[in-house]
Amino acid sequence: MTQNDQNLSAPISCADFQERLPDLFASGSNGVPDDLTLQHHLDTCENCANLVRDLQYIADQARMLLEPAEEEPSPGVWANIQSKLSAELAIPELPLTPKLQTD
Amino acid sequence: MTLQAVPIAPSGPAPSLFKRNPPIAGEAEAIESAKAGDAEAFSKLYALHKRRVYTLCLRMLGNVSEAEDMTQEAFLHLFRKIGSFRGESAFSTWLHRLTVNLVLMQLRKKGLQLVSLEETISPTDEDSPKRDFGSRDPQLTGSVDRVTLERAVAALPPGYRMVFVLHDVEGYEHNEIATMLECSTGNSKSQLHKARLKLRELLRQNGQSSQPAVLKEAAQ
């Protein structure tokens, strides 16, 4: 029996493994377990390995959304802001259109 | 229940937020001029940040009309309070937090104040992601572009979407989200996990169907 085998407790089910996933991802390890029992399950269960890879992929791809989308608010939004600010702050001449067109 | 106030200037370091908010040319001058009531400076700040603020509102609210209203409120609030901006964090970080706070306040006004957010942000059983203990489906890796992911996020139940956007897109930590949403850190972790599971489900359906599931759900 190897040292690793000795450290392994009883095998866990997919349900038990997946129950631990929220904490596993939140720990900063991005789904990679320190626990040998969890790691053993991950190494031997194709289904859970695929699940972890997909969840890692989704978390990675989410960063694509950090940059603002192409859409921008309609011109009416600035018009309303302009109108309200002019009244509230006694600013007489806010520009009719915002000065820049891009972020 | 009232919204837990989150300091606009972060009390501790927020590396992910700072990293992605480098100084913008001309922004510092525009801020100082806006503090002095310069109308041109207001318009410049709006032009610099309108897409970012609008995108955040749209992702959190999932509705164009509400997102435009909230963008308007965020900038009005910004211009009213700009005198209190001390430059302790990046301006965009400050504006971002201000916007998140306003959106959350708006959501509470719409009905979340009477019951615990821990309950209300949980979707129905029908919306919950299915458990996955035995299937042998293809992986997603390499198959999802930005537009597809954006649509899938839009199709998430509101509670899942909020936590996913705040954590995975915007880079907030679970403890920050828990404070903002008045829920436990464990609940934030759990909601995020369910959001990712639901996204996986939507994206896999999208890959297998001629009519993308994310489009069908987004239309509902």
Boltz contact constraints between the chains, C-beta under 6 A:
constraints:
  - contact:
      token1: [A, 14]
      token2: [B, 133]
      max_distance: 6.0
  - contact:
      token1: [A, 21]
      token2: [B, 193]
      max_distance: 6.0
  - contact:
      token1: [A, 22]
      token2: [B, 189]
      max_distance: 6.0
  - contact:
      token1: [A, 22]
      token2: [B, 190]
      max_distance: 6.0
  - contact:
      token1: [A, 22]
      token2: [B, 193]
      max_distance: 6.0
  - contact:
      token1: [A, 26]
      token2: [B, 174]
      max_distance: 6.0
  - contact:
      token1: [A, 26]
      token2: [B, 189]
      max_distance: 6.0
  - contact:
      token1: [A, 50]
      token2: [B, 139]
      max_distance: 6.0
  - contact:
      token1: [A, 51]
      token2: [B, 132]
      max_distance: 6.0
  - contact:
      token1: [A, 53]
      token2: [B, 139]
      max_distance: 6.0
  - contact:
      token1: [A, 54]
      token2: [B, 139]
      max_distance: 6.0
  - contact:
      token1: [A, 54]
      token2: [B, 140]
      max_distance: 6.0
  - contact:
      token1: [A, 54]
      token2: [B, 200]
      max_distance: 6.0
  - contact:
      token1: [A, 55]
      token2: [B, 196]
      max_distance: 6.0
  - contact:
      token1: [A, 57]
      token2: [B, 140]
      max_distance: 6.0
  - contact:
      token1: [A, 57]
      token2: [B, 141]
      max_distance: 6.0
  - contact:
      token1: [A, 58]
      token2: [B, 196]
      max_distance: 6.0
  - contact:
      token1: [A, 58]
      token2: [B, 199]
      max_distance: 6.0
  - contact:
      token1: [A, 59]
      token2: [B, 168]
      max_distance: 6.0
  - contact:
      token1: [A, 61]
      token2: [B, 144]
      max_distance: 6.0
  - contact:
      token1: [A, 61]
      token2: [B, 149]
      max_distance: 6.0
  - contact:
      token1: [A, 62]
      token2: [B, 168]
      max_distance: 6.0
  - contact:
      token1: [A, 62]
      token2: [B, 169]
      max_distance: 6.0
  - contact:
      token1: [A, 64]
      token2: [B, 146]
      max_distance: 6.0
  - contact:
      token1: [A, 65]
      token2: [B, 169]
      max_distance: 6.0
  - contact:
      token1: [A, 66]
      token2: [B, 169]
      max_distance: 6.0
  - contact:
      token1: [A, 68]
      token2: [B, 51]
      max_distance: 6.0
  - contact:
      token1: [A, 68]
      token2: [B, 52]
      max_distance: 6.0
  - contact:
      token1: [A, 68]
      token2: [B, 55]
      max_distance: 6.0
  - contact:
      token1: [A, 69]
      token2: [B, 55]
      max_distance: 6.0
  - contact:
      token1: [A, 72]
      token2: [B, 50]
      max_distance: 6.0
  - contact:
      token1: [A, 72]
      token2: [B, 51]
      max_distance: 6.0
  - contact:
      token1: [A, 72]
      token2: [B, 54]
      max_distance: 6.0
  - contact:
      token1: [A, 73]
      token2: [B, 50]
      max_distance: 6.0
  - contact:
      token1: [A, 73]
      token2: [B, 54]
      max_distance: 6.0
  - contact:
      token1: [A, 73]
      token2: [B, 68]
      max_distance: 6.0
  - contact:
      token1: [A, 73]
      token2: [B, 71]
      max_distance: 6.0
  - contact:
      token1: [A, 77]
      token2: [B, 68]
      max_distance: 6.0
  - contact:
      token1: [A, 77]
      token2: [B, 71]
      max_distance: 6.0
  - contact:
      token1: [A, 77]
      token2: [B, 72]
      max_distance: 6.0
  - contact:
      token1: [A, 80]
      token2: [B, 72]
      max_distance: 6.0
  - contact:
      token1: [A, 81]
      token2: [B, 72]
      max_distance: 6.0
  - contact:
      token1: [A, 81]
      token2: [B, 75]
      max_distance: 6.0
  - contact:
      token1: [A, 81]
      token2: [B, 76]
      max_distance: 6.0
  - contact:
      token1: [A, 84]
      token2: [B, 76]
      max_distance: 6.0
  - contact:
      token1: [A, 85]
      token2: [B, 79]
      max_distance: 6.0
  - contact:
      token1: [A, 91]
      token2: [B, 39]
      max_distance: 6.0
  - contact:
      token1: [A, 93]
      token2: [B, 39]
      max_distance: 6.0
  - contact:
      token1: [A, 94]
      token2: [B, 39]
      max_distance: 6.0
  - contact:
      token1: [A, 95]
      token2: [B, 43]
      max_distance: 6.0
  - contact:
      token1: [A, 98]
      token2: [B, 43]
      max_distance: 6.0
  - contact:
      token1: [A, 98]
      token2: [B, 46]
      max_distance: 6.0
  - contact:
      token1: [A, 98]
      token2: [B, 47]
      max_distance: 6.0
  - contact:
      token1: [A, 99]
      token2: [B, 43]
      max_distance: 6.0
  - contact:
      token1: [A, 99]
      token2: [B, 44]
      max_distance: 6.0
  - contact:
      token1: [A, 99]
      token2: [B, 47]
      max_distance: 6.0
  - contact:
      token1: [A, 100]
      token2: [B, 47]
      max_distance: 6.0
  - contact:
      token1: [A, 103]
      token2: [B, 51]
      max_distance: 6.0
  - contact:
      token1: [A, 103]
      token2: [B, 52]
      max_distance: 6.0
